[in-house]
């Protein structure tokens, strides 16, 4: 249960941040294109960070799951 809550919270936070920045990028594109390109760069860097966090989350999930199962056996 705790592993599922932990994964859900981390995924939701990352996706919400990406959604907010992508909406800002689209909105700023018509008014201030230079700032829009800057937010697009931030969005790309955040996507790379999100992939790295996903890899770390998968590792931690498997590690904690193996520890929980080892305690039950």
N, CA and C atoms as a LAMMPS dump frame, in Angstrom:
ITEM: TIMESTEP
0
ITEM: NUMBER OF ATOMS
219
ITEM: BOX BOUNDS ff ff ff
-5.0000000000000000e+02 5.0000000000000000e+02
-5.0000000000000000e+02 5.0000000000000000e+02
-5.0000000000000000e+02 5.0000000000000000e+02
ITEM: ATOMS id mol type element x y z
1 1 1 N 0.832 -1.197 0
2 1 2 C 0 0 0
3 1 3 C 0.875 1.26 0
4 2 1 N 1.89 1.279 0.854
5 2 2 C 2.738 2.467 0.935
6 2 3 C 3.542 2.683 -0.348
7 3 1 N 3.928 1.592 -0.984
8 3 2 C 4.673 1.734 -2.238
9 3 3 C 3.806 2.352 -3.331
10 4 1 N 2.555 1.941 -3.378
11 4 2 C 1.64 2.491 -4.38
12 4 3 C 1.358 3.962 -4.157
13 5 1 N 1.177 4.35 -2.908
14 5 2 C 0.927 5.764 -2.592
15 5 3 C 2.156 6.604 -2.939
16 6 1 N 3.311 6.088 -2.629
17 6 2 C 4.559 6.802 -2.914
18 6 3 C 4.753 7.006 -4.41
19 7 1 N 4.55 5.957 -5.189
20 7 2 C 4.691 6.068 -6.637
21 7 3 C 3.652 7.008 -7.236
22 8 1 N 2.418 6.9 -6.776
23 8 2 C 1.352 7.745 -7.303
24 8 3 C 1.62 9.22 -7.014
25 9 1 N 2.066 9.533 -5.828
26 9 2 C 2.338 10.929 -5.471
27 9 3 C 3.465 11.51 -6.317
28 10 1 N 4.524 10.753 -6.51
29 10 2 C 5.657 11.247 -7.301
30 10 3 C 5.293 11.408 -8.774
31 11 1 N 4.565 10.457 -9.318
32 11 2 C 4.155 10.566 -10.717
33 11 3 C 3.197 11.725 -10.934
34 12 1 N 2.257 11.899 -10.02
35 12 2 C 1.284 12.976 -10.156
36 12 3 C 1.966 14.336 -10.077
37 13 1 N 2.892 14.508 -9.162
38 13 2 C 3.591 15.788 -9.028
39 13 3 C 4.383 16.118 -10.29
40 14 1 N 5.077 15.147 -10.843
41 14 2 C 5.853 15.378 -12.056
42 14 3 C 4.976 15.71 -13.25
43 15 1 N 3.874 14.983 -13.393
44 15 2 C 2.983 15.228 -14.522
45 15 3 C 2.278 16.574 -14.404
46 16 1 N 1.908 16.966 -13.205
47 16 2 C 1.278 18.28 -13.021
48 16 3 C 2.242 19.412 -13.368
49 17 1 N 3.491 19.281 -12.962
50 17 2 C 4.477 20.305 -13.278
51 17 3 C 4.726 20.399 -14.776
52 18 1 N 4.809 19.264 -15.451
53 18 2 C 4.985 19.259 -16.899
54 18 3 C 3.768 19.876 -17.591
55 19 1 N 2.565 19.565 -17.114
56 19 2 C 1.349 20.136 -17.686
57 19 3 C 1.314 21.65 -17.523
58 20 1 N 1.683 22.144 -16.353
59 20 2 C 1.684 23.592 -16.116
60 20 3 C 2.685 24.311 -17.01
61 21 1 N 3.873 23.768 -17.134
62 21 2 C 4.895 24.427 -17.951
63 21 3 C 4.548 24.343 -19.437
64 22 1 N 3.975 23.233 -19.879
65 22 2 C 3.595 23.141 -21.292
66 22 3 C 2.446 24.089 -21.622
67 23 1 N 1.517 24.275 -20.7
68 23 2 C 0.438 25.244 -20.907
69 23 3 C 1.002 26.664 -20.965
70 24 1 N 1.963 26.97 -20.107
71 24 2 C 2.604 28.285 -20.14
72 24 3 C 3.355 28.492 -21.449
73 25 1 N 3.993 27.451 -21.95
74 25 2 C 4.725 27.556 -23.215
75 25 3 C 3.78 27.876 -24.364
76 26 1 N 2.659 27.174 -24.425
77 26 2 C 1.692 27.406 -25.504
78 26 3 C 1.071 28.798 -25.39
79 27 1 N 0.753 29.212 -24.173
80 27 2 C 0.131 30.518 -23.968
81 27 3 C 1.093 31.657 -24.3
82 28 1 N 2.342 31.516 -23.915
83 28 2 C 3.318 32.573 -24.161
84 28 3 C 3.802 32.626 -25.606
85 29 1 N 3.56 31.596 -26.369
86 29 2 C 4.073 31.559 -27.736
87 29 3 C 3.49 32.673 -28.59
88 30 1 N 2.223 32.986 -28.383
89 30 2 C 1.593 34.035 -29.197
90 30 3 C 1.974 35.434 -28.719
91 31 1 N 2.258 35.603 -27.436
92 31 2 C 2.538 36.943 -26.924
93 31 3 C 4.032 37.25 -26.853
94 32 1 N 4.815 36.356 -26.247
95 32 2 C 6.257 36.587 -26.074
96 32 3 C 7.003 35.335 -26.525
97 33 1 N 7.36 35.259 -27.801
98 33 2 C 8.01 34.036 -28.308
99 33 3 C 9.353 33.717 -27.655
100 34 1 N 10.112 34.714 -27.266
101 34 2 C 11.429 34.457 -26.662
102 34 3 C 11.268 33.758 -25.312
103 35 1 N 10.339 34.23 -24.512
104 35 2 C 10.088 33.598 -23.215
105 35 3 C 9.504 32.204 -23.417
106 36 1 N 8.711 32.047 -24.47
107 36 2 C 8.141 30.742 -24.779
108 36 3 C 9.237 29.728 -25.099
109 37 1 N 10.256 30.166 -25.829
110 37 2 C 11.364 29.264 -26.132
111 37 3 C 12.15 28.909 -24.868
112 38 1 N 12.269 29.852 -23.954
113 38 2 C 12.939 29.577 -22.688
114 38 3 C 12.147 28.56 -21.865
115 39 1 N 10.833 28.714 -21.819
116 39 2 C 10.025 27.743 -21.075
117 39 3 C 10.025 26.382 -21.774
118 40 1 N 10.16 26.386 -23.094
119 40 2 C 10.263 25.112 -23.818
120 40 3 C 11.556 24.393 -23.447
121 41 1 N 12.627 25.147 -23.315
122 41 2 C 13.902 24.554 -22.881
123 41 3 C 13.781 23.988 -21.458
124 42 1 N 13.131 24.737 -20.588
125 42 2 C 12.908 24.256 -19.224
126 42 3 C 12.061 22.992 -19.246
127 43 1 N 11.078 22.954 -20.129
128 43 2 C 10.221 21.772 -20.252
129 43 3 C 11.016 20.553 -20.711
130 44 1 N 11.908 20.735 -21.649
131 44 2 C 12.738 19.616 -22.107
132 44 3 C 13.662 19.116 -20.992
133 45 1 N 14.263 20.039 -20.252
134 45 2 C 15.12 19.632 -19.138
135 45 3 C 14.311 18.931 -18.043
136 46 1 N 13.109 19.412 -17.804
137 46 2 C 12.251 18.78 -16.809
138 46 3 C 11.828 17.381 -17.243
139 47 1 N 11.629 17.187 -18.53
140 47 2 C 11.289 15.861 -19.04
141 47 3 C 12.446 14.882 -18.828
142 48 1 N 13.658 15.35 -19.069
143 48 2 C 14.833 14.505 -18.816
144 48 3 C 14.931 14.169 -17.328
145 49 1 N 14.682 15.164 -16.49
146 49 2 C 14.692 14.932 -15.049
147 49 3 C 13.604 13.946 -14.638
148 50 1 N 12.45 14.049 -15.263
149 50 2 C 11.332 13.143 -14.944
150 50 3 C 11.671 11.692 -15.316
151 51 1 N 12.376 11.503 -16.411
152 51 2 C 12.802 10.149 -16.798
153 51 3 C 13.807 9.605 -15.782
154 52 1 N 14.723 10.456 -15.345
155 52 2 C 15.694 10.023 -14.333
156 52 3 C 14.992 9.672 -13.025
157 53 1 N 14.012 10.472 -12.637
158 53 2 C 13.26 10.191 -11.412
159 53 3 C 12.479 8.887 -11.557
160 54 1 N 11.94 8.625 -12.74
161 54 2 C 11.198 7.376 -12.967
162 54 3 C 12.116 6.166 -12.808
163 55 1 N 13.335 6.275 -13.29
164 55 2 C 14.288 5.169 -13.149
165 55 3 C 14.634 4.95 -11.674
166 56 1 N 14.858 6.045 -10.961
167 56 2 C 15.167 5.929 -9.531
168 56 3 C 13.971 5.368 -8.77
169 57 1 N 12.758 5.808 -9.12
170 57 2 C 11.555 5.308 -8.46
171 57 3 C 11.385 3.803 -8.683
172 58 1 N 11.671 3.354 -9.898
173 58 2 C 11.562 1.925 -10.183
174 58 3 C 12.567 1.13 -9.351
175 59 1 N 13.778 1.658 -9.231
176 59 2 C 14.798 0.988 -8.431
177 59 3 C 14.384 0.913 -6.964
178 60 1 N 13.909 2.03 -6.42
179 60 2 C 13.496 2.067 -5.017
180 60 3 C 12.292 1.152 -4.794
181 61 1 N 11.363 1.132 -5.746
182 61 2 C 10.187 0.271 -5.627
183 61 3 C 10.592 -1.194 -5.528
184 62 1 N 11.47 -1.619 -6.409
185 62 2 C 11.912 -3.017 -6.408
186 62 3 C 12.705 -3.327 -5.138
187 63 1 N 13.543 -2.392 -4.716
188 63 2 C 14.337 -2.602 -3.5
189 63 3 C 13.439 -2.73 -2.273
190 64 1 N 12.486 -1.811 -2.118
191 64 2 C 11.596 -1.878 -0.96
192 64 3 C 10.669 -3.094 -1.022
193 65 1 N 10.224 -3.426 -2.214
194 65 2 C 9.36 -4.598 -2.361
195 65 3 C 10.107 -5.87 -1.953
196 66 1 N 11.368 -5.977 -2.366
197 66 2 C 12.136 -7.169 -1.986
198 66 3 C 12.374 -7.198 -0.46
199 67 1 N 12.584 -6.026 0.142
200 67 2 C 12.762 -6 1.597
201 67 3 C 11.484 -6.368 2.317
202 68 1 N 10.333 -5.876 1.847
203 68 2 C 9.052 -6.215 2.467
204 68 3 C 8.754 -7.703 2.342
205 69 1 N 9.029 -8.259 1.172
206 69 2 C 8.756 -9.687 0.961
207 69 3 C 9.722 -10.541 1.771
208 70 1 N 10.942 -10.089 1.922
209 70 2 C 11.931 -10.842 2.687
210 70 3 C 11.534 -10.904 4.173
211 71 1 N 10.921 -9.818 4.679
212 71 2 C 10.489 -9.817 6.078
213 71 3 C 9.329 -10.771 6.301
214 72 1 N 8.49 -10.961 5.28
215 72 2 C 7.318 -11.826 5.424
216 72 3 C 7.669 -13.305 5.302
217 73 1 N 8.793 -13.619 4.713
218 73 2 C 9.143 -15.032 4.503
219 73 3 C 9.893 -15.574 5.687
